[in-house]
Amino acid sequence: MPALQCGPNHTWEKSFKPAFVICRSHLHPPYNQNSSCKCHLPFTKVAKHHGEDVCVCWQLGSSDPIATINNHFNIYKIPPNLPLFSYLSIQGWHCLTKKKLLARCNSIWLPARITTIIGHSFCIGGTTKLLLTRVPPDVVKALGCWSFDAFLCYWCSLELLAPLHMENLPHSTLP
């Protein structure tokens, strides 16, 4: 695979664009007792190069991003200037790109006869999961950094979501 040299033991693929990649230094210290923290995204579709801060919230169970990030840092002592999702091989540091991540996931899912996916499926699945766990839609919108109601396009399983939000409405008497 073609690569770019970025200093000693730093090899990046041509698709690597430093101005768009989250570095370890973009991860802020925890702001609560559960170690939830903010992370600065250096570039977003809406804010462009101004970037945005997002919340990385502790989660109960195996999908906890805080535990995953801490484990990653325990395995790889990533310098602050390298991408947050870097890993070390005998050839040096590498950035885990979207292409590599999806190739790895799909190489596991295909033999298990699980539908392979493209990157946007993570957004759709994440949005649906949050909504199914009763996170209010306006909070889901804010967490996804959506400035418009485009996130409504990601709602799946409406037959499950509608009752969660509609069947428990408080009883009101009309005048």
Biotite code that builds the C-alpha atoms (Angstrom):
import biotite.structure as struc

atoms = struc.array([
    struc.Atom([0.000, 0.000, 0.000], chain_id="A", res_id=1, res_name="MET", atom_name="CA", element="C"),
    struc.Atom([1.426, 3.431, -0.887], chain_id="A", res_id=2, res_name="PRO", atom_name="CA", element="C"),
    struc.Atom([2.452, 5.386, 2.187], chain_id="A", res_id=3, res_name="ALA", atom_name="CA", element="C"),
    struc.Atom([3.750, 8.778, 3.258], chain_id="A", res_id=4, res_name="LEU", atom_name="CA", element="C"),
    struc.Atom([6.697, 9.163, 5.597], chain_id="A", res_id=5, res_name="GLN", atom_name="CA", element="C"),
    struc.Atom([5.959, 11.539, 8.477], chain_id="A", res_id=6, res_name="CYS", atom_name="CA", element="C"),
    struc.Atom([9.136, 11.326, 10.492], chain_id="A", res_id=7, res_name="GLY", atom_name="CA", element="C"),
    struc.Atom([10.948, 8.426, 12.130], chain_id="A", res_id=8, res_name="PRO", atom_name="CA", element="C"),
    struc.Atom([8.744, 5.326, 12.461], chain_id="A", res_id=9, res_name="ASN", atom_name="CA", element="C"),
    struc.Atom([5.606, 7.182, 11.308], chain_id="A", res_id=10, res_name="HIS", atom_name="CA", element="C"),
    struc.Atom([4.130, 5.742, 8.127], chain_id="A", res_id=11, res_name="THR", atom_name="CA", element="C"),
    struc.Atom([0.744, 6.993, 6.925], chain_id="A", res_id=12, res_name="TRP", atom_name="CA", element="C"),
    struc.Atom([-1.379, 5.922, 3.988], chain_id="A", res_id=13, res_name="GLU", atom_name="CA", element="C"),
    struc.Atom([-2.028, 8.454, 1.229], chain_id="A", res_id=14, res_name="LYS", atom_name="CA", element="C"),
    struc.Atom([-5.619, 8.791, 2.487], chain_id="A", res_id=15, res_name="SER", atom_name="CA", element="C"),
    struc.Atom([-4.317, 10.187, 5.791], chain_id="A", res_id=16, res_name="PHE", atom_name="CA", element="C"),
    struc.Atom([-5.094, 13.900, 6.157], chain_id="A", res_id=17, res_name="LYS", atom_name="CA", element="C"),
    struc.Atom([-3.679, 15.269, 9.443], chain_id="A", res_id=18, res_name="PRO", atom_name="CA", element="C"),
    struc.Atom([-6.017, 18.303, 9.508], chain_id="A", res_id=19, res_name="ALA", atom_name="CA", element="C"),
    struc.Atom([-9.015, 15.934, 9.587], chain_id="A", res_id=20, res_name="PHE", atom_name="CA", element="C"),
    struc.Atom([-7.745, 13.370, 12.101], chain_id="A", res_id=21, res_name="VAL", atom_name="CA", element="C"),
    struc.Atom([-8.309, 13.321, 15.852], chain_id="A", res_id=22, res_name="ILE", atom_name="CA", element="C"),
    struc.Atom([-4.999, 13.174, 17.698], chain_id="A", res_id=23, res_name="CYS", atom_name="CA", element="C"),
    struc.Atom([-4.473, 11.970, 21.235], chain_id="A", res_id=24, res_name="ARG", atom_name="CA", element="C"),
    struc.Atom([-3.996, 15.590, 22.310], chain_id="A", res_id=25, res_name="SER", atom_name="CA", element="C"),
    struc.Atom([-7.583, 16.334, 21.162], chain_id="A", res_id=26, res_name="HIS", atom_name="CA", element="C"),
    struc.Atom([-8.932, 14.123, 23.956], chain_id="A", res_id=27, res_name="LEU", atom_name="CA", element="C"),
    struc.Atom([-9.581, 16.300, 27.009], chain_id="A", res_id=28, res_name="HIS", atom_name="CA", element="C"),
    struc.Atom([-9.208, 15.128, 30.625], chain_id="A", res_id=29, res_name="PRO", atom_name="CA", element="C"),
    struc.Atom([-12.289, 13.546, 32.257], chain_id="A", res_id=30, res_name="PRO", atom_name="CA", element="C"),
    struc.Atom([-14.874, 16.002, 33.551], chain_id="A", res_id=31, res_name="TYR", atom_name="CA", element="C"),
    struc.Atom([-16.870, 13.704, 35.841], chain_id="A", res_id=32, res_name="ASN", atom_name="CA", element="C"),
    struc.Atom([-16.486, 10.710, 38.151], chain_id="A", res_id=33, res_name="GLN", atom_name="CA", element="C"),
    struc.Atom([-17.257, 8.215, 35.363], chain_id="A", res_id=34, res_name="ASN", atom_name="CA", element="C"),
    struc.Atom([-14.355, 9.569, 33.267], chain_id="A", res_id=35, res_name="SER", atom_name="CA", element="C"),
    struc.Atom([-16.596, 10.978, 30.538], chain_id="A", res_id=36, res_name="SER", atom_name="CA", element="C"),
    struc.Atom([-14.651, 13.535, 28.543], chain_id="A", res_id=37, res_name="CYS", atom_name="CA", element="C"),
    struc.Atom([-14.747, 15.860, 25.580], chain_id="A", res_id=38, res_name="LYS", atom_name="CA", element="C"),
    struc.Atom([-12.913, 15.258, 22.351], chain_id="A", res_id=39, res_name="CYS", atom_name="CA", element="C"),
    struc.Atom([-12.180, 17.958, 19.797], chain_id="A", res_id=40, res_name="HIS", atom_name="CA", element="C"),
    struc.Atom([-12.976, 16.984, 16.227], chain_id="A", res_id=41, res_name="LEU", atom_name="CA", element="C"),
    struc.Atom([-10.629, 19.114, 14.109], chain_id="A", res_id=42, res_name="PRO", atom_name="CA", element="C"),
    struc.Atom([-13.013, 19.074, 11.129], chain_id="A", res_id=43, res_name="PHE", atom_name="CA", element="C"),
    struc.Atom([-16.741, 18.473, 10.694], chain_id="A", res_id=44, res_name="THR", atom_name="CA", element="C"),
    struc.Atom([-19.080, 18.895, 7.723], chain_id="A", res_id=45, res_name="LYS", atom_name="CA", element="C"),
    struc.Atom([-20.861, 21.796, 9.392], chain_id="A", res_id=46, res_name="VAL", atom_name="CA", element="C"),
    struc.Atom([-18.100, 23.612, 11.306], chain_id="A", res_id=47, res_name="ALA", atom_name="CA", element="C"),
    struc.Atom([-15.395, 22.841, 8.724], chain_id="A", res_id=48, res_name="LYS", atom_name="CA", element="C"),
    struc.Atom([-11.868, 23.606, 10.018], chain_id="A", res_id=49, res_name="HIS", atom_name="CA", element="C"),
    struc.Atom([-13.192, 25.242, 13.196], chain_id="A", res_id=50, res_name="HIS", atom_name="CA", element="C"),
    struc.Atom([-14.099, 21.754, 14.356], chain_id="A", res_id=51, res_name="GLY", atom_name="CA", element="C"),
    struc.Atom([-16.395, 20.865, 17.228], chain_id="A", res_id=52, res_name="GLU", atom_name="CA", element="C"),
    struc.Atom([-16.168, 19.339, 20.668], chain_id="A", res_id=53, res_name="ASP", atom_name="CA", element="C"),
    struc.Atom([-18.102, 16.121, 21.254], chain_id="A", res_id=54, res_name="VAL", atom_name="CA", element="C"),
    struc.Atom([-18.819, 14.239, 24.459], chain_id="A", res_id=55, res_name="CYS", atom_name="CA", element="C"),
    struc.Atom([-17.358, 10.782, 24.934], chain_id="A", res_id=56, res_name="VAL", atom_name="CA", element="C"),
    struc.Atom([-19.639, 9.344, 27.588], chain_id="A", res_id=57, res_name="CYS", atom_name="CA", element="C"),
    struc.Atom([-19.056, 6.366, 29.823], chain_id="A", res_id=58, res_name="TRP", atom_name="CA", element="C"),
    struc.Atom([-21.403, 3.467, 29.041], chain_id="A", res_id=59, res_name="GLN", atom_name="CA", element="C"),
    struc.Atom([-22.444, 0.454, 31.050], chain_id="A", res_id=60, res_name="LEU", atom_name="CA", element="C"),
    struc.Atom([-21.132, -2.801, 29.604], chain_id="A", res_id=61, res_name="GLY", atom_name="CA", element="C"),
    struc.Atom([-18.780, -3.868, 26.847], chain_id="A", res_id=62, res_name="SER", atom_name="CA", element="C"),
    struc.Atom([-19.559, -0.928, 24.553], chain_id="A", res_id=63, res_name="SER", atom_name="CA", element="C"),
    struc.Atom([-18.008, 1.590, 26.973], chain_id="A", res_id=64, res_name="ASP", atom_name="CA", element="C"),
    struc.Atom([-15.778, 3.883, 24.885], chain_id="A", res_id=65, res_name="PRO", atom_name="CA", element="C"),
    struc.Atom([-13.909, 5.131, 27.976], chain_id="A", res_id=66, res_name="ILE", atom_name="CA", element="C"),
    struc.Atom([-12.751, 1.613, 28.915], chain_id="A", res_id=67, res_name="ALA", atom_name="CA", element="C"),
    struc.Atom([-11.865, 0.934, 25.278], chain_id="A", res_id=68, res_name="THR", atom_name="CA", element="C"),
    struc.Atom([-9.791, 4.108, 24.953], chain_id="A", res_id=69, res_name="ILE", atom_name="CA", element="C"),
    struc.Atom([-8.022, 3.439, 28.272], chain_id="A", res_id=70, res_name="ASN", atom_name="CA", element="C"),
    struc.Atom([-7.225, -0.123, 27.168], chain_id="A", res_id=71, res_name="ASN", atom_name="CA", element="C"),
    struc.Atom([-5.920, 1.215, 23.848], chain_id="A", res_id=72, res_name="HIS", atom_name="CA", element="C"),
    struc.Atom([-3.644, 3.657, 25.703], chain_id="A", res_id=73, res_name="PHE", atom_name="CA", element="C"),
    struc.Atom([-2.390, 0.863, 27.976], chain_id="A", res_id=74, res_name="ASN", atom_name="CA", element="C"),
    struc.Atom([-1.418, -1.235, 24.959], chain_id="A", res_id=75, res_name="ILE", atom_name="CA", element="C"),
    struc.Atom([-0.025, 1.577, 22.797], chain_id="A", res_id=76, res_name="TYR", atom_name="CA", element="C"),
    struc.Atom([1.748, 4.494, 24.438], chain_id="A", res_id=77, res_name="LYS", atom_name="CA", element="C"),
    struc.Atom([0.560, 6.957, 21.802], chain_id="A", res_id=78, res_name="ILE", atom_name="CA", element="C"),
    struc.Atom([2.355, 10.311, 21.730], chain_id="A", res_id=79, res_name="PRO", atom_name="CA", element="C"),
    struc.Atom([0.023, 13.363, 21.862], chain_id="A", res_id=80, res_name="PRO", atom_name="CA", element="C"),
    struc.Atom([0.758, 14.398, 18.261], chain_id="A", res_id=81, res_name="ASN", atom_name="CA", element="C"),
    struc.Atom([-0.251, 11.047, 16.732], chain_id="A", res_id=82, res_name="LEU", atom_name="CA", element="C"),
    struc.Atom([-3.782, 10.048, 15.710], chain_id="A", res_id=83, res_name="PRO", atom_name="CA", element="C"),
    struc.Atom([-5.959, 8.830, 18.572], chain_id="A", res_id=84, res_name="LEU", atom_name="CA", element="C"),
    struc.Atom([-6.537, 5.550, 16.749], chain_id="A", res_id=85, res_name="PHE", atom_name="CA", element="C"),
    struc.Atom([-2.893, 4.750, 16.049], chain_id="A", res_id=86, res_name="SER", atom_name="CA", element="C"),
    struc.Atom([-1.298, 1.372, 16.496], chain_id="A", res_id=87, res_name="TYR", atom_name="CA", element="C"),
    struc.Atom([2.266, 0.169, 16.438], chain_id="A", res_id=88, res_name="LEU", atom_name="CA", element="C"),
    struc.Atom([3.606, -2.613, 14.251], chain_id="A", res_id=89, res_name="SER", atom_name="CA", element="C"),
    struc.Atom([7.142, -3.697, 13.465], chain_id="A", res_id=90, res_name="ILE", atom_name="CA", element="C"),
    struc.Atom([7.085, -1.148, 10.607], chain_id="A", res_id=91, res_name="GLN", atom_name="CA", element="C"),
    struc.Atom([6.222, 1.733, 12.987], chain_id="A", res_id=92, res_name="GLY", atom_name="CA", element="C"),
    struc.Atom([3.072, 3.705, 13.840], chain_id="A", res_id=93, res_name="TRP", atom_name="CA", element="C"),
    struc.Atom([-0.048, 3.386, 11.673], chain_id="A", res_id=94, res_name="HIS", atom_name="CA", element="C"),
    struc.Atom([-3.355, 5.217, 11.702], chain_id="A", res_id=95, res_name="CYS", atom_name="CA", element="C"),
    struc.Atom([-6.497, 3.102, 11.821], chain_id="A", res_id=96, res_name="LEU", atom_name="CA", element="C"),
    struc.Atom([-8.376, 4.482, 8.829], chain_id="A", res_id=97, res_name="THR", atom_name="CA", element="C"),
    struc.Atom([-12.044, 4.052, 7.995], chain_id="A", res_id=98, res_name="LYS", atom_name="CA", element="C"),
    struc.Atom([-11.033, 1.783, 5.117], chain_id="A", res_id=99, res_name="LYS", atom_name="CA", element="C"),
    struc.Atom([-8.957, -0.489, 7.395], chain_id="A", res_id=100, res_name="LYS", atom_name="CA", element="C"),
    struc.Atom([-11.623, -0.579, 10.099], chain_id="A", res_id=101, res_name="LEU", atom_name="CA", element="C"),
    struc.Atom([-14.404, -1.522, 7.693], chain_id="A", res_id=102, res_name="LEU", atom_name="CA", element="C"),
    struc.Atom([-12.224, -4.106, 5.947], chain_id="A", res_id=103, res_name="ALA", atom_name="CA", element="C"),
    struc.Atom([-11.450, -5.732, 9.314], chain_id="A", res_id=104, res_name="ARG", atom_name="CA", element="C"),
    struc.Atom([-15.073, -5.677, 10.512], chain_id="A", res_id=105, res_name="CYS", atom_name="CA", element="C"),
    struc.Atom([-16.370, -7.055, 7.227], chain_id="A", res_id=106, res_name="ASN", atom_name="CA", element="C"),
    struc.Atom([-13.695, -9.803, 7.181], chain_id="A", res_id=107, res_name="SER", atom_name="CA", element="C"),
    struc.Atom([-15.135, -11.019, 10.492], chain_id="A", res_id=108, res_name="ILE", atom_name="CA", element="C"),
    struc.Atom([-18.806, -10.553, 9.641], chain_id="A", res_id=109, res_name="TRP", atom_name="CA", element="C"),
    struc.Atom([-18.766, -12.071, 6.136], chain_id="A", res_id=110, res_name="LEU", atom_name="CA", element="C"),
    struc.Atom([-17.806, -15.642, 7.211], chain_id="A", res_id=111, res_name="PRO", atom_name="CA", element="C"),
    struc.Atom([-20.393, -15.380, 10.003], chain_id="A", res_id=112, res_name="ALA", atom_name="CA", element="C"),
    struc.Atom([-23.004, -14.482, 7.360], chain_id="A", res_id=113, res_name="ARG", atom_name="CA", element="C"),
    struc.Atom([-23.596, -11.081, 8.940], chain_id="A", res_id=114, res_name="ILE", atom_name="CA", element="C"),
    struc.Atom([-24.365, -8.356, 6.446], chain_id="A", res_id=115, res_name="THR", atom_name="CA", element="C"),
    struc.Atom([-21.282, -6.340, 5.584], chain_id="A", res_id=116, res_name="THR", atom_name="CA", element="C"),
    struc.Atom([-21.575, -2.597, 6.013], chain_id="A", res_id=117, res_name="ILE", atom_name="CA", element="C"),
    struc.Atom([-20.271, 0.743, 4.912], chain_id="A", res_id=118, res_name="ILE", atom_name="CA", element="C"),
    struc.Atom([-19.337, 3.517, 7.335], chain_id="A", res_id=119, res_name="GLY", atom_name="CA", element="C"),
    struc.Atom([-22.717, 5.256, 7.400], chain_id="A", res_id=120, res_name="HIS", atom_name="CA", element="C"),
    struc.Atom([-24.278, 2.146, 8.914], chain_id="A", res_id=121, res_name="SER", atom_name="CA", element="C"),
    struc.Atom([-22.494, 2.935, 12.184], chain_id="A", res_id=122, res_name="PHE", atom_name="CA", element="C"),
    struc.Atom([-24.284, 6.302, 12.312], chain_id="A", res_id=123, res_name="CYS", atom_name="CA", element="C"),
    struc.Atom([-27.633, 4.674, 11.621], chain_id="A", res_id=124, res_name="ILE", atom_name="CA", element="C"),
    struc.Atom([-27.079, 1.915, 14.179], chain_id="A", res_id=125, res_name="GLY", atom_name="CA", element="C"),
    struc.Atom([-25.792, 4.325, 16.813], chain_id="A", res_id=126, res_name="GLY", atom_name="CA", element="C"),
    struc.Atom([-28.722, 6.684, 16.373], chain_id="A", res_id=127, res_name="THR", atom_name="CA", element="C"),
    struc.Atom([-31.214, 3.839, 16.602], chain_id="A", res_id=128, res_name="THR", atom_name="CA", element="C"),
    struc.Atom([-29.517, 2.361, 19.681], chain_id="A", res_id=129, res_name="LYS", atom_name="CA", element="C"),
    struc.Atom([-29.640, 5.685, 21.517], chain_id="A", res_id=130, res_name="LEU", atom_name="CA", element="C"),
    struc.Atom([-33.296, 6.180, 20.647], chain_id="A", res_id=131, res_name="LEU", atom_name="CA", element="C"),
    struc.Atom([-34.194, 2.610, 21.676], chain_id="A", res_id=132, res_name="LEU", atom_name="CA", element="C"),
    struc.Atom([-32.573, 3.176, 25.064], chain_id="A", res_id=133, res_name="THR", atom_name="CA", element="C"),
    struc.Atom([-34.904, 6.159, 25.568], chain_id="A", res_id=134, res_name="ARG", atom_name="CA", element="C"),
    struc.Atom([-32.381, 8.912, 25.000], chain_id="A", res_id=135, res_name="VAL", atom_name="CA", element="C"),
    struc.Atom([-34.589, 11.861, 24.000], chain_id="A", res_id=136, res_name="PRO", atom_name="CA", element="C"),
    struc.Atom([-34.411, 12.718, 20.286], chain_id="A", res_id=137, res_name="PRO", atom_name="CA", element="C"),
    struc.Atom([-33.186, 16.270, 20.965], chain_id="A", res_id=138, res_name="ASP", atom_name="CA", element="C"),
    struc.Atom([-30.251, 14.850, 22.965], chain_id="A", res_id=139, res_name="VAL", atom_name="CA", element="C"),
    struc.Atom([-29.464, 12.383, 20.142], chain_id="A", res_id=140, res_name="VAL", atom_name="CA", element="C"),
    struc.Atom([-29.481, 15.340, 17.741], chain_id="A", res_id=141, res_name="LYS", atom_name="CA", element="C"),
    struc.Atom([-27.063, 17.302, 19.950], chain_id="A", res_id=142, res_name="ALA", atom_name="CA", element="C"),
    struc.Atom([-24.750, 14.312, 20.522], chain_id="A", res_id=143, res_name="LEU", atom_name="CA", element="C"),
    struc.Atom([-24.519, 13.771, 16.781], chain_id="A", res_id=144, res_name="GLY", atom_name="CA", element="C"),
    struc.Atom([-23.626, 17.439, 16.202], chain_id="A", res_id=145, res_name="CYS", atom_name="CA", element="C"),
    struc.Atom([-26.520, 17.776, 13.776], chain_id="A", res_id=146, res_name="TRP", atom_name="CA", element="C"),
    struc.Atom([-27.484, 21.372, 13.143], chain_id="A", res_id=147, res_name="SER", atom_name="CA", element="C"),
    struc.Atom([-30.557, 20.369, 11.144], chain_id="A", res_id=148, res_name="PHE", atom_name="CA", element="C"),
    struc.Atom([-33.082, 17.579, 11.479], chain_id="A", res_id=149, res_name="ASP", atom_name="CA", element="C"),
    struc.Atom([-31.135, 15.390, 9.028], chain_id="A", res_id=150, res_name="ALA", atom_name="CA", element="C"),
    struc.Atom([-30.646, 12.838, 11.809], chain_id="A", res_id=151, res_name="PHE", atom_name="CA", element="C"),
    struc.Atom([-34.326, 11.949, 11.411], chain_id="A", res_id=152, res_name="LEU", atom_name="CA", element="C"),
    struc.Atom([-33.310, 10.127, 8.212], chain_id="A", res_id=153, res_name="CYS", atom_name="CA", element="C"),
    struc.Atom([-31.280, 7.717, 10.387], chain_id="A", res_id=154, res_name="TYR", atom_name="CA", element="C"),
    struc.Atom([-34.218, 6.566, 12.464], chain_id="A", res_id=155, res_name="TRP", atom_name="CA", element="C"),
    struc.Atom([-34.731, 2.852, 11.989], chain_id="A", res_id=156, res_name="CYS", atom_name="CA", element="C"),
    struc.Atom([-37.145, 0.498, 13.749], chain_id="A", res_id=157, res_name="SER", atom_name="CA", element="C"),
    struc.Atom([-39.875, 3.113, 13.970], chain_id="A", res_id=158, res_name="LEU", atom_name="CA", element="C"),
    struc.Atom([-42.298, 0.377, 15.069], chain_id="A", res_id=159, res_name="GLU", atom_name="CA", element="C"),
    struc.Atom([-40.159, 0.034, 18.213], chain_id="A", res_id=160, res_name="LEU", atom_name="CA", element="C"),
    struc.Atom([-39.313, 3.714, 18.672], chain_id="A", res_id=161, res_name="LEU", atom_name="CA", element="C"),
    struc.Atom([-42.806, 5.168, 18.383], chain_id="A", res_id=162, res_name="ALA", atom_name="CA", element="C"),
    struc.Atom([-44.277, 3.262, 21.349], chain_id="A", res_id=163, res_name="PRO", atom_name="CA", element="C"),
    struc.Atom([-41.294, 4.144, 23.554], chain_id="A", res_id=164, res_name="LEU", atom_name="CA", element="C"),
    struc.Atom([-41.974, 7.825, 23.120], chain_id="A", res_id=165, res_name="HIS", atom_name="CA", element="C"),
    struc.Atom([-45.728, 7.879, 22.557], chain_id="A", res_id=166, res_name="MET", atom_name="CA", element="C"),
    struc.Atom([-47.289, 5.277, 24.846], chain_id="A", res_id=167, res_name="GLU", atom_name="CA", element="C"),
    struc.Atom([-46.014, 6.862, 28.060], chain_id="A", res_id=168, res_name="ASN", atom_name="CA", element="C"),
    struc.Atom([-47.210, 10.390, 27.438], chain_id="A", res_id=169, res_name="LEU", atom_name="CA", element="C"),
    struc.Atom([-48.831, 11.918, 30.527], chain_id="A", res_id=170, res_name="PRO", atom_name="CA", element="C"),
    struc.Atom([-52.610, 11.961, 30.444], chain_id="A", res_id=171, res_name="HIS", atom_name="CA", element="C"),
    struc.Atom([-53.959, 15.390, 29.745], chain_id="A", res_id=172, res_name="SER", atom_name="CA", element="C"),
    struc.Atom([-57.467, 16.715, 29.852], chain_id="A", res_id=173, res_name="THR", atom_name="CA", element="C"),
    struc.Atom([-58.456, 18.956, 27.050], chain_id="A", res_id=174, res_name="LEU", atom_name="CA", element="C"),
    struc.Atom([-60.293, 22.184, 27.977], chain_id="A", res_id=175, res_name="PRO", atom_name="CA", element="C"),
])
